[in-house]
Amino acid sequence: NQLEATLDLCWPDPLVTARAGLEGVPPQELPPLSRQRTECSMEILKILFNITFDTNQRKVDEEEAAEYRHLGALLRHCMTSQADGEERTDEFHSHTVNLLGNLPLPCLDALLLPKVEHGSIEYMGVNMDAVNMLLEFMEKRLDRVGQHCRYRIYCSRCCNPSPSP
């Protein structure tokens, strides 16, 4: 898998990824991905998005489901990784979230499979780190949309004042 190779990943457990040579290091303590790895990974994510755009609309067999779970584990790693800078990380996470939306719903369980470890967010014994990252990503997006809407409302009021009675 090209994404796996670009991110230099290994598989310490089935459907659980780690950066080669950094197994056991929590995602929040990993160094950011290099600019080159991030750029290449984002291009791969875009290609995978185009290839998988209709998968969540059709029934997948057992073999395909296993491949999508594998991809889900890779995307979990992407979601919990940082790039070189906040803007680049947001862009990287954006491509990851877009691709996650293409995966069949039953295959998204790969996001929850890693064991709960020290520093992990846990709910009912399940590792919720990837879900937390998704929520943080969506909150940032909603904040941006909210700021944009507030700006547009402010501009429309300032530029088009209502006539006085």
Phi, psi and omega in degrees: 000129184291321179297317178302314181292319181297320180277356179058056185260154170231172185238086180296331176222159177303131179061022175233122183257161173206156174286134181303131180086351180235027178302139178087350177276125180299146183307322182291347179257357179287147175292154179297154176292146177293160180302317182296314179297320180295312181299313181296318179297319180295323177295320178295318178299320179296318179296314179298324177301313181295325180288327188256011190305335183250007186292331181280358180255001180226162179282134178251146178279178185299319181294315178296319180300320178297320178293321179290327175294320176301313178297321177301321178294321176296319180291328174299316178299316179299317183295328182264006179262155176248147175257188182276080179117154184293318180297316180294320177298316178299318179295316179300314180293326178298314178295324179295313180297319178302315180291322177304324179295341179273342184286144176300137184309316181296345182269354181282355177298341178298339178291337187253002189284327183302149179295151174287126180236173178304127181092351179281154172269129187232142174221120180052040177081007182251138178288119184251018182302314181293321178296319178299317178296321177297317179296318178297319178299313181294323177299316178300316180297317179295322176299317179297316180297316179299317178296319180297316179295316178299320179297316181295320178295315179300313180298319181292328178285320181287319185276336182231067182296143179286145182294147179282145180288000000 
